[in-house]
Amino acid sequence: MNTYTKDDKFVELISKIPNVAVQGYNRDRTVIYWNKASEEIYGYTYEEAFGKKLEDLIIPDFMKEGVISHIQNWYDKGIAIPTGELPLKHKSGSTVHVFSSHVMLKEDTSEPEMFCVDINLTEQKRQEQLLKEKDKILLHQSKMASMGEMFENIAHQWREPLSMIATTASGIQLQNDFKILSDTYLNNTLNSIIENSQYLSQTINDFRDFIKGEHKKIPFNVYDNIQYSLKLLEGVTNKNVINIIMSKNGQNIKICNYPNELVQVIINIINNTKDAFIKNEITKRCIFIDLEELSREIKISIKDNAKGINKDIINKVFEENFTTKEDKEATGIGLYMSQRLINESMKGNIEVKNSIYTYESVEYTGAEFIIILNKD
């Protein structure tokens, strides 16, 4: 068995490389070298590791059979082990995430030696997990805020149908009391009650579908998705007298992505615009939505006439916790999460700018949100 002493220049070189674990193994997968960084990353001292089998030290149980097979294939058949990320095992039993590379030395001799060069990714993985957990919390908060808007939306949408049902039922009762209730009037009013009840039921179904929408990439029609988003917001837009003008372009555009994420982004943008209308005391409130198909992408443009965003803050609107609202319940996560959903989840891009545009010979000034998504 070959061993490496501190007098070897090779050992001197790799033993001084910080944060890079280097281990050497013979044909039997027995440790013949173990540098200082390996001690720090895996918890075994050189004395504890030397002479032990690789699979008995740092290989998790579920990987042992595969690792042994790969190493044997390299020694016997010359099939190199690919470079990549691996979840290995610390002396304590905890998982150590590393980026591992492998090299074979003395291949043409009777005693070939395999060396592993590992870079510790554990802290990076931990930070990535923390970021994922944080995103889950922020996404939940954003969705809860959207749910609040949805409850307001439902309350507004239900007010008129419930009033209609109460009025028609009272009319039936009144005419019946006076013995003047006709079959025609009864049938017409009952039909009206049924239609309004179905409308109430549909609003609940729409709300339920939005809340339980799964994070699943599927093909969907983008135009229909936007129309569905606007339907969810009908109560809010009607209550705040907002005129939605959506062009007829792109009615047949389909993409494969996350439809519920796009719904939430559109809801966030419209709600943000609604607040801008109120803050800037805009009386004639318009939102223009246009869908355009590019060569490999689609473009969604959402413009308003709320005077635009102050140039001093326009570059901050997508920042976490940034808000200009005085409302104590304002979280400043709506547009932040919209950017995360578009950029990171849907692999697209979202930006905002101030625009001056003309519609039916009338000039408008406001913010324009532009969403770019890949068609594939």
WOKA-V453277 format. One record per pair of residues at least 24 apart in sequence whose ideal C-beta (glycine too) atoms are under 6 Angstrom apart, sorted by the first residue. I is the first residue (numbers start at 0). J is the second residue. D is the distance in whole Angstrom. If there is no record, write none. Layout:
i;j;d
I;J;D
I;J;D
This chain:
i;j;d
1;31;6
3;32;5
19;118;6
20;117;4
21;116;5
22;115;5
23;112;6
23;114;5
24;53;5
24;113;5
25;112;6
26;74;6
28;52;5
28;53;4
28;70;6
40;95;6
40;119;5
41;89;6
42;89;5
42;90;3
43;90;5
57;87;5
57;88;5
59;88;5
95;121;5
96;120;4
96;121;5
96;124;4
137;332;5
137;336;6
138;336;6
140;332;6
141;332;5
141;336;4
145;266;5
148;270;6
149;206;5
152;234;4
152;235;5
153;202;6
155;234;3
155;238;5
156;202;5
156;234;4
157;199;6
160;195;4
160;198;5
160;199;6
163;195;5
164;192;5
164;195;5
167;191;5
167;192;6
205;231;6
212;259;3
216;256;6
216;257;6
218;253;6
218;255;5
219;258;4
220;253;5
221;252;5
221;254;6
222;249;6
222;250;5
222;290;6
224;258;5
224;261;6
228;262;5
228;265;4
228;266;6
232;269;5
239;273;5
241;284;5
242;285;5
243;286;5
244;287;5
245;288;4
246;289;5
248;290;5
249;290;4
249;292;5
252;292;5
252;297;6
254;372;6
254;374;5
256;345;5
257;345;6
260;340;5
260;344;6
260;345;6
264;337;4
264;340;6
267;333;4
267;337;5
268;301;5
268;368;5
272;303;5
275;305;4
276;305;5
279;305;5
279;306;5
281;305;5
295;374;6
296;371;5
296;373;6
297;372;5
298;371;6
299;370;4
300;369;6
301;368;5
302;354;6
302;365;6
302;367;4
303;365;4
303;366;6
304;363;4
304;365;5
305;365;5
306;364;6
307;353;4
307;364;6
307;365;5
307;366;5
308;366;5
341;370;6
347;371;5
347;372;4
